C-alpha cells in the first residue's frame, strides 16, 4: 500500500514537473513570436499594434536583455519616447556594459532633455557608476553632457580627468585645450598655449589645433603669437595645404603686406594643381577677397583650368559678389561648365541682363529643365550656391524641386516658407504651409503658422479656429499659440476676449500687437489702437495685417510707412493724423 502511494506521488510530481517544463518552453517561445509579430507590424506601418506587442513580449520576461534590445530597436525606429525605459532596463541588466549605459543617456537626452540626461549621469556618478569601469571614456562622455547644458566648470573637470586617465590620447588633450581657449580667463591660458603648440606637431590634429591656437591669439590680441604661428604653419605647409591656409588666416589679421606676398607665392606654387587652387579660391571667397579671385582668373597668363570646373564656379561667384557683371558676361561663354551645368544655367540670365533686378524675371527654361532632372544632392549643392549669391527666385525654384522629389524633407519646407515670408508673399506661403500640413499633420508649429495666415488672409477660417484652439489648449504658455488664439477670437467677433487673453504678457510679440490693435479697432477704441500702431515694425508687417489693423482696403504700404517713420519726429504726427482719419472714416 505504501509503495503504491509513493508511486502515485512520484507520478504526480513527474506530471507537475513535466507540465511546468512544457509551459515554460511555450512561454520561452511566446516571447520571440511576439517580437517577430511586432517586427512585422512595424514593417506594415501598424505602430500602435507594434507597441502593444512589444509591451506584451517584455512583460513575459522583463529580465531578458535580448527582448529589451529588440524592443528598443523597434521603438527607436518610430521615435517612440518609451524607448527610454527599454534602454534603462538594458543598462540595469548589463551593469558592466558601457555602451548600454551611453545608449540610455543618449535616449534620455533625445526624448526628454539634455538636462535630464546630465542629471541622470550625475546621480549614477554619485553611486559610483555601479560596475562600470570609471575610465577616460566615461569621463569624456560626462564632459559631452556637461557641455550640452553649458556647465563649463564641470566639463573642464571631466576633460582633465580624461586626460589624466589616458595621457597618451591626443584627442582628449585637444578637446581640453579647445574648451580652455574658449572659457578660461586670459591670465590662465599659458598652459593651454603650450598644449596647443605641442599638438600642432601632430600631423593628424594639426589643422584643428591651429584653428584653436589662432582663435586664442585673436581673443587675447596677441599679434606676435599670430605671426609666430603663421611662420610655423607655413613651414609645415610644404606638403600640407591646410597649414598654409591657416597661416594665411593668421597673417590676414595682423600683417596684410605679408599676407599678400604669401598669397601670391601660394598661387604660384599651386598654379598647376586645379584641386588645390579650388581650395585657395574658396578660402578667398569665404574671406570676401573677390577681387583677388577675379584678378587671378582674368590675368593675361592665367591657365586654362581657371575656365573649367572646379575653378569656373568659384571664379563666377567671385565676379557676382564683386559686381563685376561685365567681366562675368565676357567670362561666361569662354568657360566650360561640364559637370556644373546647373551652376552655368543659374548664371545665364545675369550674363544676359547684367542687372540683378532684371535677372529674376528673365526666362530661364534651361535651368528649369535641369532642375526637373537633377538629383536631390545636386539640387542641394546648387541651393547653397544660389544662397551665397543671393539668387532668391532661383532658391525658390530649387526648393520646390527638392520638395517634389522628397515630400518629407522638412528642412526644405522651412527654408521655402522663410523665403516667402521675407518677401511677404502671404498667399504663396499659405499654399506651401498647406502642402506641408498634409505631410506633417501632427506638427503643431506648422499648424500654428498655417492657422495664423489663414485667419489673416481669411482663407479656411473655421479650420484655422479649430487648430488655434487645439494648440492653445495643448500649451497655453506658448506665446505663438496664444497670439494665434487671440487672432481667432477677433475673427469670431470676440475682441474683448482676445484682449483679455493677451493681458499681462507684455512686451507683446509683433503678432500680439497686431491682434491687440485689431481688437481695439473692433471695439472702437481708437486711442489704444493708434498707440499700438505706432509701435508696430513695418519691416515685419504683412500688407494683409495692415489692412486688418487700419480697417481700410486703402492701407498704407509697408515701405512707405517705414520711410516716413525714419524721418524726424514732426513727420510722425502727420502719420498719426492720417491713421486716425482712416480709422474714424472706417468706424463711421
C-alpha positions in Angstrom: 0.0 0.0 0.0 2.7 2.4 1.0 4.7 1.6 -2.1 1.6 2.3 -4.2 1.1 5.7 -2.6 4.7 6.6 -3.1 4.5 5.6 -6.7 1.4 7.8 -7.2 3.1 10.8 -5.6 6.2 10.3 -7.7 3.9 10.1 -10.8 2.0 13.3 -9.9 5.3 15.1 -9.2 6.6 14.0 -12.6 3.4 15.3 -14.3 3.7 18.6 -12.5 7.4 19.0 -13.4 6.7 18.0 -17.0 3.8 20.3 -17.2 5.9 23.2 -15.9 8.7 22.4 -18.3 6.2 22.4 -21.2 4.6 25.6 -20.0 7.9 27.3 -19.6 9.0 26.2 -23.0 5.9 27.7 -24.5 6.5 30.9 -22.6 10.0 31.0 -23.9 8.8 30.5 -27.4 5.9 33.0 -27.0 8.2 36.0 -26.4 10.2 35.6 -29.6 7.0 35.1 -31.5 5.5 38.3 -30.1 8.6 40.2 -31.1 8.5 38.8 -34.6 4.9 39.9 -34.9 5.9 43.3 -33.6 8.6 43.5 -36.3 6.0 42.6 -38.9 3.6 45.2 -37.6 6.4 47.8 -37.9 7.1 46.8 -41.5 3.4 47.2 -42.2 3.2 50.6 -40.6 1.0 49.4 -37.7 2.8 51.3 -35.0 0.1 51.1 -32.3 -0.1 47.3 -32.7 3.7 47.1 -32.7 3.9 48.9 -29.3 1.2 46.7 -27.8 3.0 43.5 -28.9 6.3 44.8 -27.5 4.8 45.6 -24.2 3.2 42.1 -24.0 6.5 40.4 -25.0 8.6 42.3 -22.5 6.1 41.7 -19.7 6.6 37.9 -20.2 10.2 38.1 -19.1 11.3 41.6 -18.0 14.9 40.3 -17.3 15.5 39.2 -20.8 18.1 41.6 -22.2 17.7 40.4 -25.8 14.0 41.2 -25.6 14.7 44.7 -24.4 17.3 45.2 -27.2 14.8 44.1 -29.9 12.1 46.3 -28.4 14.4 49.3 -28.2 15.4 48.9 -31.9 11.7 49.0 -33.0 10.7 51.8 -30.7 13.7 53.8 -31.8 12.8 53.3 -35.4 9.4 55.0 -34.9 10.7 57.7 -32.4 8.6 56.4 -29.5 9.8 58.0 -26.2 9.0 54.8 -24.3 12.3 53.5 -25.7 14.0 55.3 -22.8 12.6 52.6 -20.4 14.0 49.8 -22.5 17.4 51.4 -22.7 17.3 51.9 -18.9 16.4 48.2 -18.4 19.3 47.1 -20.7 21.7 49.3 -18.7 20.4 47.9 -15.4 20.6 44.3 -16.6 24.1 44.8 -18.1 25.8 46.9 -15.4 29.3 46.4 -16.9 28.3 47.4 -20.4 29.5 50.9 -21.1 27.7 51.1 -24.5 24.4 50.2 -22.8 24.8 53.0 -20.3 25.7 55.5 -23.0 22.7 54.5 -25.2 20.5 55.0 -22.2 21.9 58.5 -21.5 21.6 59.5 -25.2 18.0 58.3 -25.3 17.2 60.4 -22.2 18.8 63.4 -23.8 16.9 62.9 -27.1 13.4 62.1 -25.7 13.5 64.1 -22.5 16.1 66.8 -22.4 19.9 67.3 -22.2 19.4 68.5 -18.6 17.6 65.2 -17.7 20.5 63.1 -19.2 23.1 65.2 -17.3 21.2 64.8 -14.0 20.9 61.1 -14.6 24.6 60.9 -15.2 25.4 62.8 -12.0 23.1 60.6 -10.0 24.8 57.5 -11.4 28.2 59.1 -10.7 27.2 59.6 -7.0 26.5 55.9 -6.8 30.0 55.1 -8.1 28.7 54.2 -11.6 27.8 50.7 -10.4 30.1 48.1 -12.1 31.1 50.4 -14.9 34.8 51.0 -15.3 35.5 54.6 -14.4 37.9 55.2 -17.3 38.7 58.1 -19.6 35.9 57.2 -22.0 33.3 57.6 -19.2 34.8 61.0 -18.1 34.8 62.2 -21.7 31.1 61.3 -22.1 30.4 63.3 -18.9 32.1 66.3 -20.5 29.9 66.0 -23.6 26.7 66.0 -21.4 28.0 68.9 -19.3 28.8 71.0 -22.4 25.2 70.5 -23.7 23.8 72.2 -20.6 26.7 74.7 -20.6 28.2 73.6 -17.3 31.7 74.6 -18.3 33.4 74.1 -15.0 32.2 70.5 -14.8 33.1 69.9 -18.5 36.6 71.1 -17.8 36.9 68.8 -14.8 35.7 65.8 -16.8 38.1 66.5 -19.6 41.0 67.0 -17.3 40.1 63.6 -15.7 40.0 62.0 -19.1 43.5 63.4 -20.0 44.8 62.3 -16.6 43.5 58.8 -17.0 44.7 58.5 -20.6 47.5 60.9 -21.2 48.6 59.4 -24.5 45.2 60.2 -26.1 46.0 63.4 -28.0 42.3 63.8 -29.0 41.3 64.3 -25.4 44.2 66.8 -25.0 42.9 68.8 -28.0 39.3 68.8 -26.7 40.5 70.1 -23.3 42.7 72.8 -25.0 39.8 73.9 -27.2 37.4 74.3 -24.3 40.1 76.1 -22.2 40.7 78.5 -25.0 37.0 79.4 -25.1 36.1 79.7 -21.4 39.2 80.3 -19.2 40.3 83.8 -18.2 43.2 85.2 -20.3 45.6 85.1 -17.3 45.1 81.3 -17.1 45.8 80.4 -20.7 49.5 79.9 -20.7 49.3 76.0 -20.2 46.7 75.9 -23.0 49.0 77.7 -25.4 51.8 75.3 -24.6 49.5 72.3 -25.1 48.2 73.6 -28.5 51.8 74.4 -29.7 52.7 70.8 -28.9 49.6 69.5 -30.7 50.5 71.4 -33.9 53.4 68.9 -34.2 50.8 66.1 -34.5 50.1 65.7 -38.2 46.6 64.3 -37.6 45.4 67.0 -35.3 47.5 69.9 -36.7 44.6 71.6 -38.5 42.2 71.6 -35.5 45.0 72.7 -33.1 46.0 75.5 -35.4 42.4 76.8 -35.6 42.1 76.7 -31.8 45.5 78.4 -31.3 44.8 81.2 -33.8 41.4 81.8 -32.2 43.1 82.0 -28.8 45.6 84.6 -30.0 42.8 86.6 -31.7 40.9 86.5 -28.4 43.9 87.8 -26.4 45.1 90.2 -29.1 48.5 88.5 -29.3 49.8 89.7 -32.7 53.3 88.3 -32.1 51.7 84.9 -31.4 49.7 85.1 -34.6 52.9 85.9 -36.6 54.9 83.1 -35.0 52.1 80.6 -35.6 51.8 81.7 -39.2 55.6 81.1 -39.7 55.4 77.7 -38.1 52.3 76.7 -40.1 53.8 77.9 -43.4 56.8 75.7 -42.8 54.6 72.6 -42.4 52.6 73.7 -45.5 55.1 72.5 -48.0 53.2 69.2 -48.0 50.0 70.3 -46.3 47.9 73.0 -48.0 45.6 73.3 -44.9 48.6 74.5 -42.9 49.4 77.2 -45.4 45.7 78.4 -45.5 45.8 78.6 -41.7 49.0 80.6 -42.0 47.1 83.0 -44.3 44.3 83.2 -41.7 46.9 84.5 -39.1 48.6 87.0 -41.5 45.2 88.2 -42.7 44.5 89.5 -39.2 47.9 91.2 -38.4 50.0 91.8 -41.5 48.2 92.4 -44.8 51.5 93.1 -46.6 52.9 89.7 -45.6 49.6 88.1 -46.4 49.6 89.5 -49.9 53.1 88.2 -50.5 52.3 84.7 -49.2 49.1 84.5 -51.2 51.0 85.4 -54.4 53.6 82.7 -53.6 50.9 80.1 -52.8 49.0 80.8 -56.1 52.3 80.4 -58.0 53.2 77.2 -56.1 49.8 75.6 -56.9 49.2 77.0 -60.4 49.3 73.6 -62.0 47.0 71.9 -59.4 43.3 72.7 -60.1 42.1 71.0 -56.9 44.5 72.9 -54.7 43.7 76.1 -56.5 40.0 75.4 -55.8 40.7 75.3 -52.1 42.6 78.6 -52.3 39.8 80.3 -54.3 37.2 79.0 -51.8 39.3 80.5 -49.0 39.4 83.8 -50.7 35.7 83.8 -51.4 35.0 83.0 -47.8 37.1 86.0 -46.7 35.4 88.3 -49.1 38.6 88.7 -51.2 36.7 88.5 -54.5 38.9 90.9 -56.4 41.9 88.6 -55.9 40.0 85.7 -57.4 38.9 87.8 -60.4 42.4 89.1 -60.9 43.9 85.6 -60.9 41.3 84.3 -63.3 41.5 87.1 -65.8 45.2 87.7 -65.8 46.8 87.5 -69.3 48.8 84.5 -68.3 46.0 82.7 -66.4 46.0 79.0 -67.1 43.1 77.3 -69.0 41.9 75.4 -65.9 40.6 78.7 -64.5 37.8 78.3 -67.0 36.9 74.8 -66.1 35.3 73.1 -63.0 36.1 73.1 -60.2 37.5 76.6 -60.6 35.0 78.2 -63.0 32.0 78.2 -60.5 34.3 79.9 -57.9 35.5 82.5 -60.4 32.0 83.3 -61.5 30.7 83.5 -57.9 33.5 86.0 -57.1 32.5 88.1 -60.1 28.9 88.2 -58.9 29.9 89.2 -55.4 32.3 91.9 -56.7 29.6 93.1 -59.0 31.9 92.6 -62.0 29.0 91.8 -64.3 30.7 92.9 -67.5 33.6 90.7 -66.7 31.1 87.8 -65.9 29.4 88.3 -69.3 32.7 88.1 -71.1 33.9 85.1 -69.0 30.7 83.1 -69.1 30.8 81.9 -72.8 34.5 81.1 -72.6 34.1 78.8 -69.5 33.4 75.1 -69.7 30.5 74.1 -67.4 30.7 70.4 -68.0 29.8 68.8 -64.7 28.5 72.1 -63.4 25.6 72.6 -65.8 23.2 73.6 -63.1 25.5 76.4 -62.0 26.0 77.5 -65.5 22.3 77.7 -66.2 21.8 79.5 -62.9 24.2 82.3 -64.1 22.8 82.6 -67.6 20.2 85.3 -67.0 22.6 87.5 -65.2 25.1 87.3 -68.0 22.4 88.5 -70.4 20.8 91.2 -68.3 23.9 92.4 -66.3 21.3 93.6 -63.8 20.4 91.9 -60.6 16.8 93.2 -60.6 16.0 92.1 -64.2 17.6 88.7 -63.6 14.7 87.4 -61.5 12.2 87.9 -64.4 14.4 86.8 -67.2 13.2 83.5 -68.8 15.4 80.5 -67.9 13.9 77.3 -69.4 17.3 75.6 -69.4 17.6 75.9 -65.7 14.1 74.6 -65.2 14.7 71.6 -67.3 17.9 70.8 -65.4 16.1 71.2 -62.1 13.4 68.7 -63.1 16.1 66.0 -63.9 18.7 66.7 -61.2 19.4 64.5 -58.2 18.4 65.9 -54.8 22.1 66.1 -53.7 22.9 68.2 -56.8 19.9 70.4 -56.1 21.2 71.0 -52.5 24.6 71.9 -53.8 23.1 74.4 -56.2 20.9 75.8 -53.5 24.0 76.6 -51.4 25.5 78.5 -54.4 22.2 80.4 -55.0 22.1 81.2 -51.3 25.6 82.6 -51.3 24.9 84.8 -54.3 21.5 85.8 -53.0 19.6 84.5 -56.0 16.2 84.5 -54.2 13.9 83.4 -57.1 16.2 80.6 -58.0 16.3 79.4 -54.4 12.5 79.1 -54.5 12.6 77.0 -57.7 15.3 74.7 -56.3 13.5 74.2 -53.0 10.2 73.4 -54.9 12.1 70.7 -56.9 13.6 69.3 -53.7 10.2 69.1 -52.1 8.7 67.5 -55.2 11.3 64.7 -55.0 11.4 64.4 -51.2 8.0 65.4 -49.9 9.0 64.6 -46.3 12.1 66.9 -46.4 11.0 69.2 -43.5 14.1 71.5 -43.8 13.2 72.3 -47.4 9.7 73.4 -46.4 11.1 75.5 -43.6 13.6 77.3 -46.0 10.9 77.9 -48.6 8.5 79.3 -46.1 11.2 81.6 -44.7 12.0 82.9 -48.2 8.3 83.6 -49.0 7.8 85.2 -45.6 10.8 87.5 -46.2 9.2 88.5 -49.5 5.8 89.0 -47.7 4.3 86.6 -50.3 1.5 85.7 -48.0 -0.7 83.7 -50.4 2.3 81.6 -51.7 3.4 81.0 -48.2 -0.1 79.9 -47.2 -0.1 77.3 -50.1 3.3 75.9 -49.1 2.1 75.6 -45.5 -1.0 73.8 -46.7 1.2 71.3 -48.6 3.5 70.8 -45.6 0.5 70.2 -43.3 -0.5 67.2 -45.5 2.8 65.6 -44.9 3.3 66.7 -41.3 -0.2 66.6 -39.8 1.0 66.4 -36.2 3.5 69.2 -36.4 2.0 71.9 -34.2 4.4 74.7 -35.2 3.5 74.2 -38.9 -0.2 74.1 -37.9 0.1 77.3 -36.0 1.7 79.2 -38.9 -0.9 77.8 -41.2 -3.7 78.9 -38.9 -2.4 82.4 -38.3 -2.1 83.1 -42.1 -5.5 81.5 -42.7 -7.0 84.0 -40.3 -5.2 87.0 -41.6 -6.0 86.1 -45.3 -9.5 84.9 -44.4 -9.0 81.6 -46.1 -10.2 78.5 -44.3 -11.3 80.4 -41.2 -13.2 77.5 -39.5 -10.3 75.1 -39.8 -7.9 77.8 -38.5 -10.1 78.4 -35.4 -10.1 74.7 -34.6 -6.3 74.5 -35.0 -5.7 77.5 -32.8 -8.0 76.2 -30.1 -6.3 72.8 -30.1 -2.8 74.2 -30.0 -3.7 76.7 -27.2 -5.3 74.0 -25.1 -2.3 71.8 -25.6 0.2 74.5 -24.4 -1.4 77.7 -23.0 2.0 79.1 -22.1 3.3 79.1 -25.7 3.3 82.7 -26.9 2.8 81.8 -30.6 -0.2 79.6 -29.8 -1.6 82.4 -27.6 -1.3 85.0 -30.3 -3.0 82.9 -32.9 -5.8 82.0 -30.5 -6.3 85.8 -29.8 -6.5 86.4 -33.6 -9.1 83.6 -33.9 -11.2 85.3 -31.1 -11.1 88.5 -33.1 -12.3 86.7 -36.2 -15.1 85.2 -34.1 -16.1 88.8 -33.2 -14.9 88.4 -29.6 -12.3 91.2 -29.4 -12.7 91.8 -25.7 -11.8 88.1 -25.1 -8.8 88.5 -27.3 -7.5 91.5 -25.2 -8.1 89.5 -22.0 -6.1 86.6 -23.4 -3.1 88.9 -24.2 -3.3 90.8 -21.0 -0.3 90.5 -18.7 2.1 89.2 -21.4 3.9 92.4 -22.2 6.0 93.0 -24.2 3.8 91.6 -26.9 5.2 89.9 -30.0 4.6 91.7 -33.3 1.7 89.3 -34.0 0.3 90.0 -30.5 0.4 93.8 -31.1 -1.3 93.3 -34.5 -4.0 91.3 -32.9 -4.5 93.7 -30.0 -4.6 96.7 -32.3 -7.3 94.9 -34.4 -9.3 94.1 -31.2 -9.2 97.8 -30.2 -10.3 98.8 -33.7 -13.3 96.4 -33.4 -14.1 97.9 -30.0 -13.8 101.5 -31.5 -11.0 102.3 -29.0 -9.1 104.5 -31.4 -6.6 105.9 -29.0 -5.4 102.5 -27.8 -5.4 101.3 -31.5 -3.2 104.3 -32.6 -0.8 103.7 -29.7 -0.2 100.2 -30.8 0.0 101.1 -34.5 2.9 103.4 -33.8 4.8 100.6 -32.1 4.4 98.2 -35.0 7.6 97.4 -37.0 6.9 97.9 -40.7 9.8 95.6 -41.5 7.9 92.5 -40.3 4.3 93.5 -41.0 2.3 91.8 -43.8 0.2 94.0 -46.1 -2.8 92.0 -45.0 -2.1 92.7 -41.4 -2.1 96.5 -42.2 -5.5 96.0 -43.7 -6.8 94.4 -40.6 -5.3 96.9 -38.2 -6.3 100.1 -40.2 -9.7 98.8 -41.2 -9.3 100.0 -44.7 -8.6 98.5 -48.1 -6.6 101.6 -48.8 -3.9 100.5 -46.4 -0.6 102.4 -46.1 2.1 100.4 -47.9 4.7 98.9 -45.6 7.8 100.5 -47.2 6.1 103.9 -47.3 5.4 103.8 -43.6 9.0 102.6 -42.9 10.5 105.6 -44.9 8.2 108.1 -43.1 8.9 106.7 -39.7 12.6 107.1 -40.4 12.1 110.9 -40.8 12.2 113.4 -38.0 9.7 113.3 -35.1 7.4 116.0 -36.6 6.6 113.8 -39.5 5.3 111.1 -37.1 2.5 113.4 -36.1 1.3 113.6 -39.7 1.3 109.8 -39.9 -0.7 109.6 -36.7 -3.3 112.0 -38.0 -3.6 110.1 -41.3 -4.1 106.8 -39.4 -6.6 108.5 -37.1 -8.6 109.8 -40.1 -8.5 106.4 -41.7 -9.8 104.8 -38.5 -12.6 107.3 -37.9 -13.8 107.0 -41.5 -13.9 103.3 -41.2 -15.8 103.4 -37.9 -18.4 105.8 -39.5 
